Amino acid sequence: MAPTPVRIRKHEAVPQTGSYEVCFADGRASVYFYWDDMPGRRLAPNLLTGAEALEQAPALARAELARYRKTKRPKAGGGPSRIRSGLTIALC
C-alpha cells in the first residue's frame, strides 16, 4: 500500500499554542501553520489563531491532494487506483 501523499500533524507542546505541519510523501519540505490562542503572545504577524490554522492547513492539504490525483496516471489495464481518499491527521 502506498503512503498517503499528504499528511497533517498537530504539534502542541504548550497549551493553546502550536503548529500544524502539512507533510508531503514526495520529499518536499513541510509547510507549517503556526498558531497561538493567547492574544498577548500573538505578536508575530504570521501567527494565526487555532481556528484559522485548523482551517488553512487542511485547505492546503486538500488542494495538494487534488493536484496529486490529477497528475497521477492510471495504471495500464485501466484498473481502479489504489490511492486512499481523505487526509490523515496525526495527533502527536
Secondary structure, DSSP 8 states (H G I E B T S, - for coil): ----SEEEEEEEEETTEEEEEEEETTS---EEEEEES-TTT--STT-B-HHHHHHHHHHHHHHHHHHHHHH----TT--------S-EEEE-
